[in-house]
Amino acid sequence: SVISLKKIASNPIVIALFVGLLLFFLPVTVPAEINTVISTLASMNGPLAMIVLGTYLAQIKFIELFKNLDNTRCFFSPGRVNIIGEHIDYNGGLVLPCAIDRGTYFVIRLNNTNMVNVYSMQFEDLGVVSFDVYDETHTKAYTDFVKGIIKIFDLHSGFDMVCCGTIPHSSGLSSSASFCTGLGFALSTLANNPISGTKLALM
């Protein structure tokens, strides 16, 4: 497959590495306010810093597409690996999974219409995809996951969403599970009908 330089350049890890190298090697005078933020991020552990940066990038894209961040909520859903039990988890077998530092970031808000407007930073060529909240048409795109979650949670309100992720597709790190559980938790929270983690996992 063709490597997309645009996707590589927009990866939170690559951006953080690039900025860090610039600040380290160049005699740049950093304003005190920015230096405080950088110092705070630097004192965090790696995964937490990645979550902050990934959420920030998604928020920037949300503002670009949907004008502002009013009434938005941010969510993060990690990927996972199975230490034991690969492919027997959905057959009732014993498993020992653990979360990893890569995952999916969501910035989302209800829009008080019947329209769902979603944008994935991993599928930028699709642009903003819009459809009716009751639309169940299969398109063989990531939006089919969105429609499935909407149906499972019986959602009747449209929403605007930007998502981005750091899990390589088809890598065995559960990018689709991260996306679906994260979106399910986000939508149930926005609908004031929060779901427990156990129930969400069993769905």
Salt bridges, closest charged atoms under 4 A:
GLU64 OE2 - LYS61 NZ 3.31
GLU86 OE2 - HIS87 NE2 4.00
ASP89 OD2 - ARG80 NH2 3.19
GLU124 OE1 - LYS6 NZ 3.82
ASP135 OD2 - LYS147 NZ 3.65
GLU136 OE1 - LYS151 NZ 3.46
ASP154 OD1 - HIS156 NE2 3.13
ASP160 OD2 - ARG109 NE 3.66
